[in-house]
Amino acid sequence: MRGDFGEMLFWLRTSGLRILVIGIGSIPAVRLLRGAADRIPSLMATGERLAITEREKRARTVASLLRTVGTTLVLIVAVMRTMWTR
């Protein structure tokens, strides 16, 4: 029992810490990506507020695509990096 606890502590200090850092590091990356994607429609908006123009629709589509694909890529990279933890 004592040996198992020692092994677990060793894992937490080596691989566990790296996995934790990767997980915590991916959170700000996703938040920054989503923040940038959320700004795209407002940057491309025109002065008229009554009708949504085709340009605004395209901007929303690009922002949604960037948000989804970007988040997926960040999560895939984070998972891949944790899988290759020694």
Sequence and secondary structure as in RCSB ss.txt:
>XXXX:A:sequence
MRGDFGEMLFWLRTSGLRILVIGIGSIPAVRLLRGAADRIPSLMATGERLAITEREKRARTVASLLRTVGTTLVL
IVAVMRTMWTR
>XXXX:A:secstr
 HHHHHHHHHHIIIIIHHHHHHHHHHHHHHHHHHHHHHHHHHHH  S  SS  HHHHHHHHHHHHHHHHHHHHHH
HHHHHHHHT  
